Amino acid sequence: MSSSTASKLDRLVGLTTAKHLVRRLAHNDHGIHAILLYGAAGTGKSELARLITELWLCTNVSDEGADGTCRACTAFQRGNSSDVLNLDPVGNSSIINVKQIANDNIREGDPPLPLLKFFRTPPLMSRHKIGLIFDAHRMNYYASNALLKTLEEPHPHAKLILTTDSVGSLLPTILSRCLAVACEAPTVDELRVAFPSASDDEIRLAEGTPGRLTHMEARREVYARLLEFARRLHQRHPGEALAATDEFASIADSLGEAAKLNARAADAHALDALATFFARESYAPPAWTHLIIEAHRRILGNGNPTIVYDALFSAMLGSK
Ligand SMILES: [Zn+2]
């Protein structure tokens, strides 16, 4: 299998506009220093960000884009390129703070290197240095303002790639200095071609995004149980609420194990999936969605899952 940018692009589902941009960048980057990829979770933004990173790092670019095999490309694929700096959100509130962007008081050897300092020196083995900011909406106000500095006076070797699924949360000044590229979800037909064994229910549960479908296909058994539970729910009697609670709690447990989520995240994810399922079922009373959202809120507020589910399914089965 070829490892060039062009062949990797072919393997991504949908993303027509964004793919077009990457192909153009392969020929000439027109002095673009910063790209912002935005769109719903699961559309492939991170994958595209990695492709553009490789394209800008590669020392052997052709019409096919990066070769995927030179020293710069392979170091990046192994995750140890010294020319790439990944800014991950930190702390309990998952914020990208100003110290990660600019910190002149940093001592030698103090990890992590702030972005502005990283950009100050030329690349070691690649064509450019790349700053990668996934979930750029997690930058706080001070971090965003510090980032503006590098966007206004970029070093010729410095390139910045941002992704977000919440483009409205970014400062307008950041937006206006980046080339903003929409990463749209593929059409249902494109998804059917890319995932021939996925059912309509699975595509719906994945909200039409390839990332979520891939995640679900790797955990098919537990999602099949969840779908079966959701399909049967409206046929159940109010007296079956406790049984529904036990069944749903067990599905959420398995989901947590399969997706390596902690118990609360697994409960929240299972409820999310249930809400997504019923949102488009015409027989489902509108009150159901509100009940599920309320249960979701209580789970995130540390509610006891058994009590939350009992209340939820009693109310749902009693309100048909
Ligand atoms: Zn290369």
Residues whose N, C-alpha, C, O or C-beta is under 5 A from the ligand:
A	BS01	ZN	C58 T59 N60 A66 D67 G68 T69 C70 C73
